[in-house]
Amino acid sequence: MALDSRRLNVVQICDHLGWPGSRMHGVKRLFAWMIPRFDPARFNVSLISLRSPDTSGDRLEDYGIDVSYLSRSKFDPRTLPALLQALDRRGADILHLHGYGATTFGRLAAARRGWPALLHEHANLTDTPWFQKVADRLLAPHTDLAIAVSRSTAEFVTRARLVPEARTRVVYLGAPVDEFAGGRTPEEVRSVRSALGLPAAGPVVGTITRLMPAKGNEYLVEAARTVLDEVPDTHFCIVGEGDLRSDLEALARRLGVAGRVRFAGYTRDVAGALAAFDVVAFPSLWEGTPLTAFEALAAGRPIVATDADGLSDILHHDRDAIIVPKRNPGALAQALVALLRAPDRRAELAAAAAVTGAAYDIGVFVRKLERLYGLMDEIRRTTGRRAVAEADLGFLTALGHPS
């Protein structure tokens, strides 16, 4: 049956919908942006989590997303029959898989039923556990295509996750540009600053992050000491949740900057927080490609970031950001001081960031997926074999709207 005469049932499958101490992590935010943007006349997109129900304050169900939970533990053998039952009930046509458990059990289900399977890798790690290698090697023939969020993530997919390079593509994510590009009035910025515990006036360096080792936030706290020596009226704001908050607060106290480094916790108003920052900092050590970087670009904010993989894929030194070496608080501080002292340079970077950000709209990403899903279904129905990687997939890697 032709795609235009039936709705494709696309099922997103993930391991879980929360990290300890974090209400809205990256992949969960991606689902919140992405799933409601699919054309409802052509696609019925739902989500299955292999783990227990999300009990955080921000649930995807509140966004009108159809979510089911299998409530299975990591190695529970009952996961596969439960997943097959849930997928059969949905009349699944395409499986889009996120996470180790999801890509393992999802490809097993795909092999049983002949469903096309799309592996989506968001991590940029050095290796995988031995048992995942065994699973990935056995399931590689049942991977129609793998998409990775950055070049280094694609290398991880082929090297560690054992997906052939010919079946791997880099497809950058994005942010909802319309939600971030509007800016805020001075009154709104003052209101947001007040809500974040910041002064109404004076320079603010901020970041929106998870408080975890990969994000390198300790280097931003260390850089704060040098920045405050040079630009004494600066305030720092670290927005986000995570296990390292107490350690970072202790570091700020040891360095004597606790009064100027504000740990603001979680905020729903990310666009407002970005508007409240004079400079946005990303001190990451390693990344896939962080959604917060797409948000900062879309919001047109001046950015200082490290050369961490993933960030360097989408940011351009001296054009839309200042790039400094990772693990180098001195270089980070020097770049921040230079921008805080140069409002014209900040304005130049901000304008260029907005141009870059416009090419990474989440709607563009969704249109690419719609085209890919249709192609996967057409190939399955017409040839009965997995030949997606042999098709012309140039639309996936092109910036801007797919033609």
Number of C-alpha atoms within 10 A of each C-alpha: 8 10 14 10 9 12 16 22 19 21 23 21 27 24 23 22 26 21 14 9 17 19 22 24 17 17 18 18 16 17 18 19 19 20 22 16 15 17 14 12 11 16 18 20 25 19 21 22 23 26 20 16 16 17 10 15 10 16 19 21 12 10 13 11 16 15 18 17 20 19 15 18 14 12 8 10 11 11 21 19 12 15 23 19 13 17 23 12 9 15 13 21 23 24 25 24 26 23 18 19 23 25 28 20 23 32 31 21 21 25 16 11 14 17 22 25 26 25 27 23 23 22 21 22 15 10 13 15 8 9 9 17 15 13 19 23 14 14 20 16 13 22 24 22 25 25 20 25 24 28 20 21 25 26 20 21 28 16 15 18 21 18 24 15 15 11 17 21 23 20 22 24 22 29 29 21 22 13 13 23 20 13 18 18 10 12 10 14 20 18 17 21 21 13 13 20 13 21 15 16 13 11 19 23 24 25 25 25 26 26 24 15 14 13 19 21 25 22 21 28 27 21 21 30 21 18 26 17 11 16 16 13 13 21 23 27 26 24 21 21 24 18 15 16 19 12 12 21 17 13 16 21 14 11 12 13 19 19 10 20 25 19 19 16 18 20 17 10 9 18 20 19 21 27 27 30 21 22 23 26 29 28 30 27 19 22 21 23 28 22 19 18 26 30 26 29 34 30 31 28 30 27 30 26 24 26 22 24 19 23 23 18 16 18 24 15 15 13 15 26 26 21 24 22 16 19 19 15 22 19 16 28 23 15 19 25 20 15 20 20 13 11 13 11 15 20 16 17 24 25 19 19 25 23 15 20 27 23 20 24 23 22 21 21 24 21 19 21 18 18 15 18 25 18 18 24 20 16 17 19 12 9 9 11 12 20 15 21 17 9 10 9 15 10 17 21 14 15 15 15 16 14 9
